[in-house]
Amino acid sequence: MADKNFVRSMFNNIAPTYDKLNHILSLNIDKIWRKKAVKRICKELRISGTQDFRNHAHVIDVACGTADSTIALAKAGIPFVTGVDISEGMIKVGEEKIKSLNLNNINLKVEDCENLSFEDNSFDSAFIAFGIRNFEDKKKGLNELRRVLKNNGHLLILELSVPQNKILLSLYKLYFLHILPFIGKKISGDSKAYTYLPNSVMNFPKPKEFMAIMEECGFKNVKQKALTFGLCRIYEGFV
């Protein structure tokens, strides 16, 4: 279980170098995964048989970090996108990016994602990209998302995963547990962050276990899809 105060402090510390490191360490594959996820969310929000979005469609991007996913959703044409994150430093970087792009359909807020300030039934869809594993209490966070989603609302979670193939798993552990922390420390100067991050992936519930948690929190029609040999997974559920 991640400690909330540690997570906030860690991401505040690495915020200035986070984007650069994230793309280097993922070999830019994270952009492909994010694109697939955004496309799926857009499909759920479109009026059947058209390319038009539902009136006032509103998505919350939870644990939005430096707002890469928030920006991708806004660029896709979704009318309203709200990004929330516990780290003030990450939000500050995101705000600068949004300002430079002159996007006016985005609102960013510093929020505890397990205690959201929004009213019940506020959003049509919720998205979490590479953030659910950092929640101190995953069930509490998922229950909050169910609360703020409208009836028939859609939740999509994009999260790093441990591959099942034994050969790939050996290479994965070598890179993720040894090479990644070394590079992360060199560039960011924070050794704890890039030791914590791979460990958080290794300790994340297995797919069936996490799907059961989603169902326990009230999500229906829960499913998952492996991406890039199981290095990443999309989890979906509906209210």
PEKA-V707134 format. One record per backbone hydrogen bond with DSSP energy under -1.0 kcal/mol. CO is the residue of the C=O (numbers start at 1). NH is the residue of the N-H. Records with the same first field share a line. If there is no record, write none. Layout:
# PEKA-V707134
CO: NH / NH
This chain:
# PEKA-V707134
3: 7
4: 8
5: 9
6: 10
7: 11
8: 12
9: 13
10: 14
14: 17 / 18
17: 21
18: 22
19: 23
20: 24
21: 25
22: 26
23: 28
24: 27
26: 29
28: 31
29: 33
30: 34
31: 35
32: 36
33: 37
34: 38
35: 39
36: 40
37: 41
38: 42
39: 43
40: 44
41: 45
42: 46
45: 54
47: 50
52: 47
54: 57
57: 80
58: 124 / 125
59: 82
60: 127
61: 84
64: 67
67: 71
68: 72
69: 73
70: 74
71: 75
72: 76
73: 78
74: 77
80: 59
81: 107
82: 61
83: 109
84: 64
85: 111
87: 91
88: 92
89: 93
90: 94
91: 95
92: 96
93: 97
94: 98
95: 99
96: 100
97: 101
98: 103
105: 81
107: 83
109: 85
112: 115
123: 150
124: 154
125: 60
126: 156
127: 62
128: 158
131: 134
132: 135
137: 141
138: 142
139: 143
140: 144
141: 145
142: 146
143: 147
144: 148
145: 149
147: 121
148: 122 / 123
150: 153
153: 239
154: 126
155: 237
156: 128
157: 235
158: 130
159: 233
165: 169
166: 170
167: 171
168: 172
169: 173
170: 174
171: 175
172: 176
173: 177
174: 179
175: 180
178: 182
179: 183
180: 184
181: 185
182: 186
183: 187
184: 188
185: 189
190: 194
192: 195 / 196
193: 197
195: 199
196: 200
197: 201
198: 202
199: 203
201: 204
206: 210
207: 211
208: 212
209: 213
210: 214
211: 215
212: 216
213: 217
214: 219
215: 218
220: 238
223: 236
225: 234
227: 232
228: 231
231: 161
232: 227
233: 159
234: 225
235: 157
236: 223
237: 155
238: 220
